[in-house]
Amino acid sequence: MKKRILVDVDTVAFLRKAFNVSRATVWRALTFETNTDLAKRIRKLALERGGRLTDGRPAICDTTHNQTEKTMTQTFGNRARIVADLKTGDVTVWIDGEQESTYHNLTIPEFMNLQKEVETRAMNL
């Protein structure tokens, strides 16, 4: 597996602003796609701000559907999960059994970004 540095979305925004670069530039640096001086500085600051160096293996994600309750649940390891209520369109994030946040009527790209964020958080727990 390829190594990468895991950070939350706030850190990505911070890195973009700190170095005046695009999201793609930050991603390429954090996934070791580039190895320029800029990429090395981005990685260094990401680690200083709490980023976690991993071997690239994603958190184990399991998806289940409950047809009776009309829900989809995605679990990331033992501590993080996303529950989507297919009747209302609400999506709830749970961390360590505590409801952390609820989103209403996410678009598919927004939902995919949320999945990545929860996966990253699960890997950092």
VMD Tcl script that draws the C-alpha trace (Angstrom):
set ca {
  {0.00 0.00 0.00}
  {1.09 3.53 -0.68}
  {1.71 5.87 2.24}
  {-0.24 9.07 2.75}
  {-0.87 11.72 5.37}
  {-4.41 11.88 6.75}
  {-5.82 15.27 7.73}
  {-9.31 16.67 8.22}
  {-11.01 19.08 5.83}
  {-10.15 22.10 7.99}
  {-6.46 21.27 7.72}
  {-6.73 20.90 3.95}
  {-8.29 24.37 3.82}
  {-5.54 25.71 6.08}
  {-2.82 24.19 3.90}
  {-4.39 25.57 0.73}
  {-4.47 29.05 2.22}
  {-1.01 28.82 3.84}
  {0.67 27.86 0.57}
  {-1.79 29.58 -1.81}
  {-2.32 26.34 -3.75}
  {-5.21 24.29 -5.08}
  {-6.90 21.39 -3.33}
  {-5.35 19.07 -5.93}
  {-1.84 20.30 -5.07}
  {-2.44 19.56 -1.39}
  {-3.87 16.14 -2.24}
  {-0.89 15.25 -4.44}
  {1.49 16.28 -1.68}
  {-0.37 14.37 1.06}
  {-0.57 11.24 -1.08}
  {3.12 11.48 -2.06}
  {2.22 11.84 -5.74}
  {4.67 14.75 -5.88}
  {7.98 15.19 -4.11}
  {8.85 18.83 -4.83}
  {10.12 21.21 -2.15}
  {6.58 22.62 -1.94}
  {5.10 19.13 -1.46}
  {7.63 18.43 1.30}
  {6.72 21.70 3.06}
  {2.99 20.88 2.78}
  {3.58 17.42 4.30}
  {5.71 18.85 7.10}
  {3.06 21.40 8.08}
  {0.29 18.81 7.79}
  {2.12 16.55 10.25}
  {2.77 19.49 12.60}
  {-0.97 20.24 12.58}
  {-1.89 16.72 13.63}
  {-1.86 14.83 10.34}
  {-1.21 11.12 10.58}
  {1.16 9.23 8.32}
  {-0.32 5.89 7.27}
  {0.56 3.09 4.93}
  {-2.44 4.00 2.78}
  {-4.81 1.25 3.88}
  {-8.32 2.63 4.27}
  {-10.39 2.07 7.36}
  {-12.56 -1.00 7.03}
  {-15.94 0.17 5.74}
  {-19.00 -2.00 5.91}
  {-22.31 -0.95 4.35}
  {-25.65 -2.41 5.41}
  {-29.19 -1.63 4.29}
  {-32.26 -1.97 6.47}
  {-35.23 -2.22 4.12}
  {-37.78 -2.08 6.94}
  {-36.41 1.14 8.45}
  {-35.31 2.49 5.04}
  {-31.77 3.24 6.24}
  {-28.26 2.68 5.01}
  {-25.46 2.43 7.56}
  {-21.78 2.65 6.79}
  {-19.36 1.75 9.57}
  {-15.70 2.73 9.52}
  {-13.89 0.52 12.00}
  {-15.51 0.21 15.40}
  {-15.90 3.87 16.29}
  {-17.36 5.81 13.37}
  {-20.49 5.38 11.28}
  {-22.77 7.21 8.90}
  {-26.52 6.52 8.94}
  {-28.58 7.72 5.98}
  {-32.36 7.86 6.40}
  {-33.64 7.13 2.91}
  {-37.14 8.42 3.75}
  {-36.10 11.89 4.90}
  {-32.74 12.32 3.19}
  {-31.06 13.02 6.54}
  {-27.52 11.74 7.06}
  {-26.16 11.43 10.59}
  {-22.54 10.97 11.65}
  {-21.86 8.99 14.83}
  {-18.46 8.89 16.55}
  {-17.94 6.63 19.57}
  {-21.71 6.11 19.89}
  {-22.41 9.85 20.09}
  {-24.38 11.68 17.43}
  {-21.98 14.27 16.10}
  {-23.77 15.94 13.20}
  {-26.75 15.67 10.89}
  {-26.96 16.80 7.27}
  {-30.08 17.29 5.17}
  {-30.45 16.35 1.49}
  {-26.77 16.06 0.59}
  {-25.85 15.86 -3.06}
  {-23.88 12.79 -4.14}
  {-20.56 14.71 -4.24}
  {-21.27 16.15 -0.78}
  {-22.06 12.67 0.55}
  {-18.86 11.29 -0.97}
  {-16.85 14.08 0.68}
  {-18.52 13.27 3.99}
  {-17.58 9.60 3.58}
  {-13.94 10.57 3.00}
  {-13.97 12.85 6.04}
  {-15.48 10.19 8.31}
  {-13.06 7.57 6.97}
  {-10.14 9.90 7.72}
  {-11.44 10.59 11.20}
  {-11.94 6.87 11.81}
  {-8.34 6.22 10.84}
  {-7.20 8.91 13.29}
  {-9.24 7.61 16.25}
}
mol new
graphics top color blue
foreach p $ca { graphics top sphere $p radius 0.5 }
foreach p [lrange $ca 0 end-1] q [lrange $ca 1 end] { graphics top cylinder $p $q radius 0.2 }
display resetview
